[in-house]
């Protein structure tokens, strides 16, 4: 009877170790749940960036206003008949202490 009890205790210990540390154990499942939550946040950020890019692409395809704005801001282009003014700050105005 003592041998049967000892075998049962050993079997219980082995099963507990597998439950907690084995493949698919509770620790691994908790790590995977954490990884899935982090990936969901990254996916949410990527979806937001993608929606902004899709809106910008649609705007660029549909109207010349967006193309003109892009040319002005990114390339520094001006329209015909416009005058370009560049304001250079006076270095004596910014006194550093």
Secondary structure as a PSIPRED ss2 file (coil, helix, strand):
# PSIPRED VFORMAT (PSIPRED V4.0)

   1 X C   1.000  0.000  0.000
   2 X H   0.000  1.000  0.000
   3 X H   0.000  1.000  0.000
   4 X H   0.000  1.000  0.000
   5 X H   0.000  1.000  0.000
   6 X H   0.000  1.000  0.000
   7 X H   0.000  1.000  0.000
   8 X H   0.000  1.000  0.000
   9 X H   0.000  1.000  0.000
  10 X H   0.000  1.000  0.000
  11 X H   0.000  1.000  0.000
  12 X H   0.000  1.000  0.000
  13 X H   0.000  1.000  0.000
  14 X H   0.000  1.000  0.000
  15 X H   0.000  1.000  0.000
  16 X H   0.000  1.000  0.000
  17 X H   0.000  1.000  0.000
  18 X H   0.000  1.000  0.000
  19 X H   0.000  1.000  0.000
  20 X H   0.000  1.000  0.000
  21 X H   0.000  1.000  0.000
  22 X C   1.000  0.000  0.000
  23 X C   1.000  0.000  0.000
  24 X C   1.000  0.000  0.000
  25 X C   1.000  0.000  0.000
  26 X H   0.000  1.000  0.000
  27 X H   0.000  1.000  0.000
  28 X H   0.000  1.000  0.000
  29 X H   0.000  1.000  0.000
  30 X H   0.000  1.000  0.000
  31 X H   0.000  1.000  0.000
  32 X H   0.000  1.000  0.000
  33 X H   0.000  1.000  0.000
  34 X H   0.000  1.000  0.000
  35 X H   0.000  1.000  0.000
  36 X H   0.000  1.000  0.000
  37 X H   0.000  1.000  0.000
  38 X H   0.000  1.000  0.000
  39 X H   0.000  1.000  0.000
  40 X H   0.000  1.000  0.000
  41 X H   0.000  1.000  0.000
  42 X H   0.000  1.000  0.000
  43 X H   0.000  1.000  0.000
  44 X H   0.000  1.000  0.000
  45 X H   0.000  1.000  0.000
  46 X H   0.000  1.000  0.000
  47 X H   0.000  1.000  0.000
  48 X H   0.000  1.000  0.000
  49 X H   0.000  1.000  0.000
  50 X H   0.000  1.000  0.000
  51 X H   0.000  1.000  0.000
  52 X H   0.000  1.000  0.000
  53 X H   0.000  1.000  0.000
  54 X H   0.000  1.000  0.000
  55 X H   0.000  1.000  0.000
  56 X H   0.000  1.000  0.000
  57 X H   0.000  1.000  0.000
  58 X H   0.000  1.000  0.000
  59 X H   0.000  1.000  0.000
  60 X H   0.000  1.000  0.000
  61 X H   0.000  1.000  0.000
  62 X H   0.000  1.000  0.000
  63 X C   1.000  0.000  0.000
  64 X H   0.000  1.000  0.000
  65 X H   0.000  1.000  0.000
  66 X H   0.000  1.000  0.000
  67 X H   0.000  1.000  0.000
  68 X H   0.000  1.000  0.000
  69 X H   0.000  1.000  0.000
  70 X H   0.000  1.000  0.000
  71 X H   0.000  1.000  0.000
  72 X H   0.000  1.000  0.000
  73 X H   0.000  1.000  0.000
  74 X H   0.000  1.000  0.000
  75 X H   0.000  1.000  0.000
  76 X C   1.000  0.000  0.000
  77 X C   1.000  0.000  0.000
  78 X C   1.000  0.000  0.000
  79 X C   1.000  0.000  0.000
  80 X C   1.000  0.000  0.000
  81 X C   1.000  0.000  0.000
  82 X C   1.000  0.000  0.000
  83 X C   1.000  0.000  0.000
  84 X C   1.000  0.000  0.000
  85 X C   1.000  0.000  0.000
  86 X C   1.000  0.000  0.000
  87 X C   1.000  0.000  0.000
  88 X C   1.000  0.000  0.000
  89 X C   1.000  0.000  0.000
  90 X C   1.000  0.000  0.000
  91 X C   1.000  0.000  0.000
  92 X C   1.000  0.000  0.000
  93 X C   1.000  0.000  0.000
  94 X C   1.000  0.000  0.000
  95 X C   1.000  0.000  0.000
  96 X C   1.000  0.000  0.000
  97 X C   1.000  0.000  0.000
